[in-house]
Amino acid sequence: MSRRERYRDEWDDDRDYRGRDDYRDPSSGGGGWMRRVLVGLGIFAGVSALAVVGFLIAALQGLPSLADLQDYQPPVTSRVHAGDGALVAEFADEQRVFVPIEQIPDHVKNAFVAVEDARFFEHSGLDYQGLARAVLRIPLDVIQGRRIQGASTITQQVAGNMLTGRAAECSGGIGGLFCAVWTKLREGLVAQRIERVLDKDRILELYLNQIYLGNRAYGVAAAALNYFDKPLSELTVSEAAYLAILPKGPANYQLPRNRERAIDRRNYAISRMVERGYITEEVAAEARAADLTTSNRLAGDQFIAASHFVEEIRRQVQAQYGADALLRGGLSIRSTIDTRLQLAAARALRAGLEEYDRRHAWRGPVGRGDASGDVAAQLSEARRPPSLSNWRRAMVTRVASGAITVTDEAGETGRLVDNDAQWAAQGARNNADRRLTAGAIIYVTRNSNGRYTLRQVPEIQGALVAMDPHTGRVLAMVGGYSLDDATGLNRATQAMRQPGSSFKPIVYAAALDQGLTPATLVDDGPLAIEAGDGTNWSPENYSREFYGPTTLRRGLELSRNAMTARVAYEMGAERVLQYGQRLGIYGERTQPVFSLALGAGETTVMRMTTAYGMFVNGGRRIQPIIIDRIQDRTGRSVFRRDQRECPDCNAEWRRQRAPTIADNREQVLDPVTAYQIVSMSEGVVLRGTATTIAALGFPLGGKTGTTNDYKDAWFIGFSPDLVVGVWAGFDTPRDMGEGETGGRISAPIFRDFMREALRDTPPTPFRIPSGVRLVRIDYMTGLLPNAATTTTILEAFRPDTEPTRDVAASPFVFGGTDPIDPRALSSLTGEAPRVDAPRQDESEDLGGLY
């Protein structure tokens, strides 16, 4: 049978078979299922491939480009240094000091490599062995609900920080699994890119400067400072090994809380360094035996004292360059602060405010507890004493026969000194809440004899500014009793207060420029100025008495109100305001009213201090400066306060004379006038309202100021090279108490500050400019002395203005004793002078008598 015939027969048989009832089509069963499975698998593979492609495309979105990776710079801390070079503050989202890899010690680099990524120098960004181990652990982590463990190399950690700013952490469960896969995929892709464009040293440099190590520190340099107060170059092997264990969980190894765990883990890091051959066993043994002691950097008194100064720097830099540049740009800010003077200023102001507070009522304990319970535990929960103090929290544990026994937070026990027990009893006489009964929680200081002194935080506030009068550089600035208070107010720059009689030198400077001299006699008598509303403004002296003809000098020394108002009236209110604005005390909105002469306007401590600085420097304009220079992270100067040209400053020194820099400051006062005010202000200290300062034995000048109802107490004073402004008062102005004057509150603060500021400094006389003629005159009359003279002084005159008559001659008296009609002087001022009556301003003190 041929092949064709055989095929035809098979076809016929098949056709017959399909006609049978039990015939089954192969396509409907049997071999058809295989075809469907294959088709399904093909569709699934296609969809999966598309999903993977989509997943990869999504993962690639937003990844850094090669150029971004090459130019990547992590955020760096901006640092503030004092004029003496000391670090006083840091500003940062991430506290980081960037250090090039060449300056990072080998043992620091090796410690991190040994602990974090031993095969760092061998892999190409991904450690596949570690990755495999991590994948095998995933099911167990998911089942147990733990955080998915990674196998990140150093390169991947750098990539993670570039993507998120900090390594991402995924929780447990299915969601955590997806998060981990997504994160590792993106990190892996960036890590591969990093390895293509950066060498291993650059990658390690980024890692060591970027990694978060707890205690506010990002990077090893910041961690070395924050943990050990050391630069990287001084870290020991033990300390480097400790830092190397922190990336996995800084909180787990914080000192001193987790000391044992930290030491165990540090020793593990040391062993890893030995295994890798980075250190010898002898070095390792020494490192294991070393103790771990951390240091709380930027927490000393000098840093706390600078709080207001630093906050003012933050405001200025942020306003000029923005928050991002300040917190992430690595700016190097050289400030004008002198750390020694700043600490002295903070202490002097606090002591003065506390001394005032002791003269007034005890206001009660800071809390209440149970004296029969756990005293130490209750005290630990009580409100902390103010910073920059040696106060302790204590609880009254026994009261018997007027004796008060306390136990402090250190567990020591003793009695309050008797005077304090009486002070507290007097304060609680009409208020039961103030009583010191058992359980009362108070602040105390422990004395050398074991007795305790009672303390309370003053309600009164204050401010102090110390400035170089020749440059305007602010050397110290304290804006309140403490920056701990909730207001955050810097009272040195932000609080607008009436300066009182501390404004009088400005009035007298205007008068001297008008032709008067320090020896001119002015009538200190009753004065009534018509206000235009039917009332009179009649300033009075502090003593409520009048003293007749008085020299201009004595009027300033004794702060005579009536004669100062008369001088201002003769000149006109516009001239008084003009001088106040010329010296930067008052702004454009201040109105020209006569009460300005007695300090009725509003200004700040900073402005008043700056104005007095212009007296000291010979009448040259200065502006307050708190920042000398700002450099960016590369060291390039982006701001320099002094813009004067100095072509010889960069010359090689060969014993030649120092270069001369042009003085381009504006002359706002005649130098002779400025010196006359300085000389008259010396008399305030020697004979006037601030004689408590004279005991220092230095040439010093200044002026007290006290406003109506004792609401503000001022003293602005100076030496030849330092000008200091002090103010005290309540934030919401109110009476500070009878006799609480500038001479009693603020002058002693100035004295205490200057005692420290001038320590180890020889007394220096004030500089006398050319054109000043010193003539000895009768102190009382201002004329040449004769046989009847009892007191003489050397007075400063402009040439041809000195007296030529003796005391027997009839003196000229500036002004009169009768009420003055403002219209009488309209020809001098161009319009009728205005006053703000019925206000009676400034009852000045004789503070030196208290």
Secondary structure, DSSP 8 states (H G I E B T S, - for coil): --HHHHHHHHHHHHHHHHTSTT---GGGSTTHHHHHHHHHHHHHHHHHHHHHHHHHHHHHTT---HHHHHT----B-EEEE-TTS-EEEEE-SSEE----GGGS-HHHHHHHHHHH-TTTTTSSS--HHHHHHHHHHHHHHHHHT--------HHHHHHHHHHHSS-----SHHHHHHHHHHHHHHHHHHHHHHHHHS-HHHHHHHHHHH-B-STTEESHHHHHHHHHS--GGG--HHHHHHHHTGGG-GGGG-TTTTHHHHHHHHHHHHHHHHHTTSS-HHHHHHHHHS------TT-SHHHHHTHHHHHHHHHHHHHHH-HHHHHHB--EEEE---HHHHHHHHHHHHHHHHHHHHTS-----SEE--TTS-HHHHHHHS----SS---EEEEEEEEETTEEEEEETTS-EEEB-HHHHHHHHHHTTT-GGG---TTEEEEEEE-TTS-EEEE---S-EEEEEEE-TTT-BEEEEE-SS-TTSTT---TTTT--B--GGGGHHHHHHHHHHTT--TT-EEEES---EE-SSS-EE----TTS---EEEEHHHHHHTT-HHHHHHHHHHH-HHHHHHHHHHTTSS-TT---BGGGGGT-S-B-HHHHHHHHHHHHTTSB----BSEEEEE-TTS-EEEES-----TTTTS--SS-----------B-S-HHHHHHHHHHHHHHHHHSTTGGGGGG-S--EEEEEE-GGG--EEEEEEETTEEEEEEEE-SS-----TT--TTTTHHHHHHHHHHHHTTT---------TT-EEEEEETTTSSB--TT---EEEEEE-TT-S--SBTTS---EES-SS-B-GGGGHHHHSS--B--TT--------GGG-
